[in-house]
Structures are given as structure tokens and as C-alpha cells.
Amino acid sequence: MWRKYRKTIILCLILSLISSVTLVLSPFYLGEAIDVMIGIGNVDMPVVVYYLGIVAACYSVHFITTWIVSLLANYVAVNYVEVLRERLKNHVEKLPLSYLDTHPTVI
């Protein structure tokens, strides 16, 4: 039953990995930008802007991939639960009425 969603789950894993890597890289590039600004009069603004652009790109990629992962995971979860409910309903419908009368439902 889960094989139907295998490609979606693999895509979720790949996007989660990309999201994690970009989130980890962001502080590194922020540190690089700070290192360029150390000292009075030693600020190299084009390099700082370059590093901050990389940081903004990393955060953007992280945001977009996290959003896509949550959409895909929600899609898989909702459809998987729907299939499970349908299978359970079909199973209960096949049970004899005497079985349902003698076995109480535990919630």
C-alpha cells in the first residue's frame, strides 16, 4: 500500500536534506560576512553584500523546500489514512452481525 507513495516519500526525503543543508550553511556565510567586517575601515561592502545574498538564498531555499515537504507529507498522510479507513470499513462490513453483537468496541 505504501508503494503508491514511494516517489513522493523519496522526494520529501531529498527536499528535507536540501532544506537541512541550506539551514546549516546560513550561519557559516553569516560568519564569513562578519569576518569581512572586522576592523575599523576594513569593511569590504561588495563582499558583505555577496555573502548576505548567499544567506538570503539559503533561507529562501530552506523556506520553499520546507513548505513543499509539508505539503507532500500532508498529501501522503491524508491519502494513506483514507485508504486505511476504506480497508477497515470493508473489513467490518464483511464481519457477521453476530460477531459485532458479541464483541464490544473499545475506544
N, C-alpha and C positions, 0 to 999 in steps of 0.2 A: 504494500500500500504506500509506503514512503518513497518507493522508486519513482512515483509520478512527480515528486517534488525534488528529486535528487539534483537536477541542474540548478534549481532556484536556491537550494541549500548551499551548494558549492559556490554559487555566485555571492551569496551572503557571506560566506567564509572569506572569500577573496576580498570583497569590499571591506569587511571588518579588518582584515590585515592591512589594507591600504590606509584605512582610517586610523588605525593604531600607529602605523609608521609615521604618518604626517603629523599626528599629535605629539609624538616623541621628538620629531625633528624641529618643531616650532621653537622650543626653548633653546635648542642649540643655535639656531640662527639669530634668535634674540640676543644670546650671549655674544655671538660674533659682531652684531651691530653695536653692542655696548663696548666691546673691546676696541672698536674703531674710534669710539668717542672718548677714550681715556686720555686725560691730559688737557691742559688749557691751550686752546688754539690748535689742537691736533684733530679736530673733528673733520672727517672726510665725508661730507654730506652725500655725494653721489653713491658712495659705498654703503652708507647707512640706509639710504632710500632703497638701494638694491636689496639689502638683507631684509628690510621691513616688507618689501614686495614679496619676497620668498615666504616670509612668515604669514602674510595675508593670504597668499596662495595655499599654503599648507592648511591654515584654518578653514579656508573655503572648501578645499577638497575634503577635509575632515567632516565638515558640516554636511556637505552634499552626500558623501558616502554613508554617513551615519543615518541620514534621512532615508536614503534608498534601502539600506539594510532593515530599518524598522518597518518600512512599507512591505518589503518582501517577506520578512519574518511574520508580520501580521497576516499577510495573504496565505502563507503556508499554514499557520496555526488555525485560522478560521476555516479553511477548506479541510484540513485534517480532522478537526473536531466535527465538522459537518458529516464527513464520511464515517467517522466512528459512531455518531448518533444514528445515522441511517442503518449501519450494520447492527447496532444494538436494537433498534426498533424492529428490524426484520427478524432478529433472533427471538425477541419477546413475542412477536406475532405468531411464530411457529410453535411456541410452547403450548401445551394443552391447558385448558382453563382450570382443570383440577390442580395442576402444578401451581398455578398462580394463586388459587384459593388456599393452598396449604403452606405456602412459603411467603412470609411477610416481607415487605420491602424495608430494608434498613437504610436510613439516611444518615 
